[in-house]
Amino acid sequence: MITHFSVKNFRCFNDWTHFTLTSDKKYTFNDNAVNNNAIQHAMLFGENGEGKSNLGLAMLELINHISQKKVKYPELNHSFLNADSDESVAEFRFTFNLDDSEVVYEYGKSASRDIVYESLVIDHQLALKWDKRESNRALIELDGADSLNTQISENVTSLVTYVLNNASLLDTQKNAGLLNFSQFVDKMAFFKTMSSVNQFAGAYPTQYQNISQQIIEEYGVDNLQRFLSEFGIDVTLTSYTGAEGQKIAQVSKNKQLDFFSIASSGTFALVILFVWLKKMENGEVSFAYIDEFDAFYHHKLAKKIARQISQLSVQTILSTHNTSIMSNSTLRPDCYFELKNKQ
């Protein structure tokens, strides 16, 4: 899990903004929200314009150069660096707790695709380091990477991926920390349960012609129907084959109607949430930043959704505008945060 995150000079964050996801509080309720002093489920409140979405994008920025999978990340060519800063590098720092190993990863970029420096420390031992402002010579301290050329080409986008793609790493605890780090990043996701299924960042979901086909093939229309019923939406659903492939229909007394053509924004948001919950339950997601998760939900429904998410084994951060759902019935006081003045 991520235990610390800091960002500077990225979009709205001019100075260092720090997010600490640890707690030593001994609350005796909702203990599933904290795991070995690491906050597994957090909720972040902030008014409009405080940077909640940008914080999520900052936490997912590293997938651009670390993930070994094909990923989607918004193009930030015109809004990557903070507009008020005179500095030319956006900086990011992570601390992870992965299988009882501490992994500290730091990097800087001058643009979304242009890395400037990078370092990786595993259990207080330096594993990788390079700084292109000084030289293209890299320091690689990993067993099995001895034969690698440490004079790094300008075409290399990350020292981490360079090592993973070219070295025959030995089976050591330090190397395991690198692999666990890479696997965790591969499964990080940022998404909004809003009106468009494309509002996400992370590894591309399984490729289907449409969301209907994905639900039909992977999860089952009956499971979607039960899920919607749990949240107060009682509909009868079935599947059919249309001109655009497999689709989901809502069965009424006299006819079948295409479900997504008549579903409300709130219902469609629940359908998107259903798909992501299945991915999280199936181990396809390690960390989920769910932005404005309750944008289309009544506060009672939002509480129920938050409680369900808090039972998952993945790490989650939910951003919200609604303080009424930030109660002890949902999480714990040490799991609630406010983003104000970019801090």
Secondary structure, 3 states (H helix, E strand, C coil): CEEEEEEECECCECCCEEEECECCCCCCCCHHHEECCEECEEEEECCCCCCHHHHHHHHHCCHHHHCCCCEECCCCCCCCECCCCCCCCEEEEEEEEECCEEEEEEEEEEECCEEEEEEEEECCEEEEEEECCCCCECEECCCCCCCCCCECCCCCCCHHHHHHHHCCCCCCHHHHHHHHHHHHHHCEEEEECCCCCCCEEEECCCCCCCHHHHHHHHHCHHHHHHHHHHCCCCCCEEEEEECCEEEEEEECCCCEEEHHHHCCHHHHHHHHHHHHHHHHHCCCCCEEEEECCCCCCCHHHHHHHHHHHCCCCCEEEEEECCHHHCCCCCCCHHHEEECCCCC
